[in-house]
Amino acid sequence: MKKAKRILALVGALLLICMYVCTLIFALIDSPAASGLFKASVAATILVPVLLYAYILIARLLSKTDDDSDTPSDK
């Protein structure tokens, strides 16, 4: 499991680097489509890490809920 996490972290880091490079390229290109591509690239650069963090947070909360169901509740 630890090896899979490392591989996924490396893939995520490479994806972010590629998005940063694309953002830079779209900022320097002088074409009509460059403005829309730049905005989409900036949005993806912000949204992808936020969504990944939310996914990890929800997965962590759900795994704690499953662990808590094994213990008897106090009533």
C-alpha positions as semicolon CSV with decimal commas, in nm:
position;residue;x (nm);y (nm);z (nm)
1;M;0,000;0,000;0,000
2;K;0,286;0,235;0,081
3;K;0,438;0,180;-0,264
4;A;0,106;0,260;-0,434
5;K;0,078;0,585;-0,237
6;R;0,426;0,687;-0,346
7;I;0,350;0,611;-0,711
8;L;0,023;0,805;-0,695
9;A;0,199;1,098;-0,527
10;L;0,463;1,099;-0,802
11;V;0,195;1,089;-1,072
12;G;0,010;1,375;-0,900
13;A;0,327;1,583;-0,878
14;L;0,403;1,523;-1,246
15;L;0,045;1,618;-1,336
16;L;0,078;1,945;-1,143
17;I;0,411;2,024;-1,309
18;C;0,257;1,962;-1,652
19;M;-0,036;2,190;-1,566
20;Y;0,205;2,466;-1,458
21;V;0,401;2,432;-1,782
22;C;0,077;2,440;-1,986
23;T;-0,034;2,751;-1,800
24;L;0,295;2,922;-1,883
25;I;0,275;2,819;-2,249
26;F;-0,087;2,937;-2,281
27;A;0,008;3,270;-2,124
28;L;0,280;3,324;-2,384
29;I;0,089;3,206;-2,695
30;D;-0,066;3,479;-2,906
31;S;-0,378;3,317;-3,050
32;P;-0,753;3,364;-3,005
33;A;-0,791;3,035;-2,817
34;A;-0,504;3,106;-2,577
35;S;-0,719;3,313;-2,340
36;G;-0,972;3,034;-2,287
37;L;-0,702;2,770;-2,257
38;F;-0,515;2,984;-2,003
39;K;-0,827;3,025;-1,789
40;A;-0,899;2,651;-1,805
41;S;-0,542;2,568;-1,715
42;V;-0,541;2,801;-1,415
43;A;-0,874;2,657;-1,299
44;A;-0,742;2,302;-1,331
45;T;-0,425;2,396;-1,145
46;I;-0,639;2,513;-0,854
47;L;-0,924;2,261;-0,865
48;V;-0,732;1,936;-0,911
49;P;-0,536;1,959;-0,581
50;V;-0,847;2,081;-0,395
51;L;-1,053;1,789;-0,524
52;L;-0,775;1,541;-0,443
53;Y;-0,751;1,679;-0,089
54;A;-1,129;1,652;-0,049
55;Y;-1,120;1,293;-0,176
56;I;-0,847;1,200;0,071
57;L;-1,032;1,372;0,356
58;I;-1,358;1,192;0,279
59;A;-1,180;0,858;0,242
60;R;-1,011;0,912;0,579
61;L;-1,341;1,000;0,746
62;L;-1,518;0,700;0,596
63;S;-1,242;0,464;0,706
64;K;-1,266;0,599;1,063
65;T;-1,644;0,545;1,056
66;D;-1,591;0,182;0,957
67;D;-1,342;0,134;1,240
68;D;-1,577;0,296;1,492
69;S;-1,863;0,062;1,401
70;D;-1,673;-0,231;1,554
71;T;-1,682;-0,079;1,903
72;P;-2,001;-0,086;2,109
73;S;-2,172;0,247;2,151
74;D;-2,237;0,404;2,489
75;K;-2,609;0,468;2,548
